[in-house]
């Protein structure tokens, strides 16, 4: 099963903000370092896992911070598919599939949000999560 993390931000709410989403350098400082993307071979060899016990996920404010600034001004929206390998500390190392708006870098925005994902060492069924693959979609919407 694929999961989707969705940010639906009201156009009025965003328009009412004092400023547009932060520039890329401020976003990078806010989210911290993004783990290197796993290789296609590593993703192909990792077994999928479901039933994760989430310790943290991005909230609406994180989506606003991550939204690509140029995309916000252009009123562009996108969905980014991430294939991730769970690390021993519960963090995610993710590779992003190309989206329909490469000029707005939604892929980097999705990878920035992935820095906020954390899961417990074991799934609800008791399976170890480290080294396993988890696929998800990050949806960027303005309304």
C-alpha positions as CSV (number, residue, x, y, z in Angstrom):
1,X,0.0,0.0,0.0
2,X,1.2,3.5,-0.8
3,X,0.7,6.3,1.6
4,X,0.1,9.9,0.8
5,X,1.0,12.9,3.0
6,X,-1.3,15.7,1.9
7,X,-1.0,19.4,2.5
8,X,-4.0,21.3,1.5
9,X,-3.4,24.9,2.2
10,X,-6.2,27.4,1.6
11,X,-5.4,29.9,-1.1
12,X,-6.9,32.5,1.2
13,X,-4.7,31.4,4.1
14,X,-1.6,31.5,2.0
15,X,-2.6,34.8,0.4
16,X,-3.2,36.1,3.9
17,X,0.4,35.2,5.0
18,X,2.7,38.1,5.6
19,X,5.2,36.6,3.3
20,X,5.4,33.9,0.7
21,X,7.1,30.5,1.5
22,X,10.7,30.9,2.5
23,X,13.6,31.0,-0.1
24,X,15.4,27.7,-0.7
25,X,18.4,28.6,1.6
26,X,16.0,29.3,4.5
27,X,14.1,26.1,3.8
28,X,17.4,24.1,3.8
29,X,18.3,25.6,7.2
30,X,14.9,24.8,8.6
31,X,14.7,21.2,7.6
32,X,18.4,20.4,8.0
33,X,20.4,17.9,6.0
34,X,18.6,15.6,3.7
35,X,20.0,12.0,3.7
36,X,21.5,10.9,0.4
37,X,19.0,9.2,-1.9
38,X,19.3,5.4,-2.0
39,X,20.5,3.9,-5.3
40,X,18.0,2.2,-7.6
41,X,19.6,-1.1,-6.7
42,X,19.2,-0.6,-3.0
43,X,15.6,0.3,-3.5
44,X,15.0,-2.8,-5.7
45,X,16.6,-5.0,-3.1
46,X,14.8,-3.6,0.0
47,X,11.6,-5.4,1.1
48,X,8.5,-3.2,1.3
49,X,7.0,-2.8,4.8
50,X,3.5,-1.7,5.9
51,X,2.0,-0.9,9.3
52,X,4.6,1.5,10.4
53,X,4.3,3.1,13.9
54,X,4.9,6.8,13.2
55,X,6.8,8.8,15.8
56,X,6.7,12.1,13.8
57,X,5.4,13.4,10.5
58,X,5.3,16.9,8.9
59,X,2.4,19.2,9.9
60,X,0.7,21.9,7.8
61,X,3.2,24.5,8.9
62,X,6.0,22.3,7.6
63,X,4.3,22.0,4.2
64,X,3.9,25.8,4.0
65,X,7.6,26.2,4.8
66,X,8.6,23.5,2.3
67,X,6.4,24.7,-0.6
68,X,8.6,25.8,-3.4
69,X,8.6,29.6,-3.5
70,X,8.4,30.0,-7.3
71,X,5.6,27.4,-7.4
72,X,3.6,29.4,-4.9
73,X,3.8,32.5,-7.0
74,X,2.9,30.5,-10.1
75,X,0.1,28.8,-8.3
76,X,1.6,25.4,-9.3
77,X,0.7,22.2,-7.6
78,X,2.2,18.7,-7.8
79,X,2.5,15.2,-6.3
80,X,5.9,13.7,-5.7
81,X,6.4,10.0,-5.3
82,X,9.1,9.0,-2.8
83,X,10.7,5.6,-2.4
84,X,12.5,5.5,0.9
85,X,14.7,3.2,2.9
86,X,14.2,3.4,6.6
87,X,17.4,4.0,8.6
88,X,18.3,2.4,12.0
89,X,17.4,5.6,13.8
90,X,13.9,5.7,12.1
91,X,14.8,8.4,9.6
92,X,14.1,8.0,5.9
93,X,16.5,8.2,3.0
94,X,14.4,8.9,-0.1
95,X,14.7,9.0,-3.8
96,X,12.1,11.2,-5.6
97,X,10.5,10.4,-8.9
98,X,10.4,13.3,-11.4
99,X,7.2,15.4,-11.2
100,X,5.4,17.4,-13.8
101,X,7.0,20.7,-12.8
102,X,10.8,20.2,-12.7
103,X,11.4,24.0,-12.8
104,X,9.8,24.4,-9.4
105,X,11.8,21.6,-7.6
106,X,8.9,20.0,-5.8
107,X,11.1,16.9,-5.6
108,X,13.5,18.8,-3.3
109,X,10.6,20.1,-1.3
110,X,9.3,16.5,-0.8
111,X,12.8,15.3,0.2
112,X,13.0,18.3,2.7
113,X,9.7,17.1,4.3
114,X,11.1,13.6,4.5
115,X,13.6,14.8,7.1
116,X,10.7,15.1,9.5
117,X,9.5,11.5,9.1
118,X,10.4,9.1,11.9
119,X,9.1,5.6,12.7
120,X,9.6,3.2,15.6
121,X,12.1,0.4,15.3
122,X,9.3,-2.2,14.8
123,X,6.1,-2.1,12.8
124,X,2.7,-2.9,14.4
125,X,3.2,-6.5,13.4
126,X,6.6,-6.6,15.1
127,X,8.8,-6.5,12.0
128,X,12.0,-4.6,12.2
129,X,11.8,-1.4,10.1
130,X,15.5,-0.6,9.5
131,X,16.6,-1.4,6.0
132,X,13.0,-1.8,4.7
133,X,11.5,0.2,1.8
134,X,8.4,2.4,2.2
135,X,6.8,4.2,-0.7
136,X,4.7,7.4,-0.3
137,X,3.4,10.3,-2.1
138,X,3.8,13.9,-1.0
139,X,0.9,16.1,-2.4
140,X,1.4,19.8,-2.7
141,X,-1.9,21.7,-3.0
142,X,-2.8,25.4,-2.6
143,X,-6.5,25.1,-1.9
